[in-house]
Amino acid sequence: MTDGTRSTPATLHDVAREAGVSLATASRALNGSTRKVNEEYRTRVLAAAARLDYSPNLSAQAVARGASTTVALLVADIADPYFSSIAAGVVAEADLERLIVTMAATERDPERELELVRALRGQRPRVMILASSRRTDEPTDGPLAEELAAYERAGGRVVLISRNEYALRTVLLDNRAGAAALATALAGLGYRRFAVVTAGEGLRTAGDRLAGFRDGLAAAGIELRDTDVVRGEFTRDGGYAATTALLERGLNGVEVVFAVNDVMAVGALSAIRDAGLEPGADLAVAGFDDIATVRDVTPPLTTVRVPLEQIGRRALRLALDDADASGPASPATAPDAVPTEVVIRASTPGPRTR
């Protein structure tokens, strides 16, 4: 029996010896094996583990089982409410499955994303979820696809969020349709002159939203001029800088600024206010995502609501349900794109009430 003065961590062998059972029985009792363990033996093993302050070696278990109890989540920016809301959904669903979520930020750097995927493969997470927005024609696309395919061949499950670039499981988000619906709604309020604040060339999410907004305006007989598309970083500060540039060059009749995500829209509101204008009354603003913050800004922001936590839950569920199914893994997407909804608020009161 132990005297409580152990100076080195207890091992599984120590627990088995303390409980008076075989190593295999101790392992099954502690590691959640599907093989039933005699209740008396299980109780003895758990008591011995408690006396010895035994902690299981999760890395060793991952090697033995081919996968760990962890879920790896890659996001572009951990401080962005869009990604933190998705992460909250992943964590909530993981809790139901007694899984642990580890998260890393790519900082929208494709090379860093590739490095993180390579590092995570070595940790053998059960699921890898990629939520970071990627660029078109990115040189790392080929190597990243190869890394993800190798991880899948080893028994892992990959889920992409928003777009399916690699024929893997995907929770689809129809950014283009959501932006088109917003354009239709704003035209329905009576607006006719629009500007767009968006990210630099090549970012897939921003590109889809810009294209969709053009589609919606075109359907209403309204042209979005290229000179009224102003680019900046996909951040709050990027939205501020791009809107400031728009204001400095002159609005030339522009009535509404559509920022392709809500954090850029928050920056746009500040830029308009700092220019001595009243957001909504002097220049309307709309965003995309419906992060929680935009309900509390002044004026509350018109946007496209995306059920971000639901997306996180759905991503993990898609991987786990596929892993539990019989037969080989399927690269199918979730059956339908996650629906979006236009939410009109005080930042777009309509041109006749300004």
DAKAZI-V201409 format. One record per pair of residues at least 6 apart in sequence whose C-alpha atoms are under 6 Angstrom apart, sorted by the first residue. I is the first residue (numbers start at 1). J is the second residue. Records with the same first field share a line. If there is no record, write none. Layout:
I = J, J
This chain:
10 = 54
15 = 48, 49
16 = 22, 23, 26
18 = 48
19 = 44, 45, 48
26 = 45
29 = 42
62 = 68
67 = 124, 125, 126
68 = 124, 125, 126
69 = 99
70 = 99, 100, 101, 125, 126
71 = 101, 125, 126, 127, 128
72 = 101, 102, 103, 128
73 = 103, 128, 129
74 = 103, 104, 105, 130, 131
75 = 105, 131, 132
76 = 105, 106, 107, 108, 132
77 = 105, 107
78 = 105
85 = 308, 309
86 = 308, 309, 312
89 = 309, 312, 313
90 = 312, 313
93 = 313
106 = 112, 113
114 = 144
126 = 156
127 = 156, 157, 158
128 = 158
129 = 158, 159, 160
130 = 160
131 = 161
135 = 202, 203, 204
136 = 202
157 = 319
159 = 169, 170
160 = 170
161 = 170, 171
162 = 171, 172, 173
163 = 172
164 = 170
168 = 331
169 = 331, 332, 333
170 = 333
171 = 315, 334
172 = 337
173 = 337, 338
175 = 208, 209
176 = 208, 209, 212
177 = 212
178 = 340
179 = 209, 212, 213
180 = 212, 213, 215, 216
182 = 342
183 = 213, 216, 217
184 = 216
189 = 350
193 = 254, 255
194 = 254, 255, 256, 257
195 = 228, 229, 257
196 = 229, 257, 258, 259
197 = 230, 231, 259
198 = 231, 260
199 = 231, 232, 233, 234
200 = 231, 232
230 = 242
232 = 238, 242
235 = 263, 264
236 = 263, 264, 267
237 = 267
239 = 264, 267, 268
240 = 267, 268, 271
243 = 268
244 = 271
255 = 283
256 = 283, 284, 285
257 = 285
258 = 285, 286, 287
259 = 265, 287
260 = 287, 288
261 = 287, 288
262 = 287, 288
265 = 287
269 = 279
280 = 347, 348
281 = 354
284 = 347, 348
285 = 347
286 = 302, 303
287 = 303
288 = 303, 304
289 = 304, 305, 306
290 = 303, 304, 305
294 = 300, 301
299 = 346, 347
300 = 345, 346, 347
301 = 345, 347
302 = 343, 344, 345, 347
303 = 343
304 = 341, 342, 343
305 = 340, 341
306 = 340
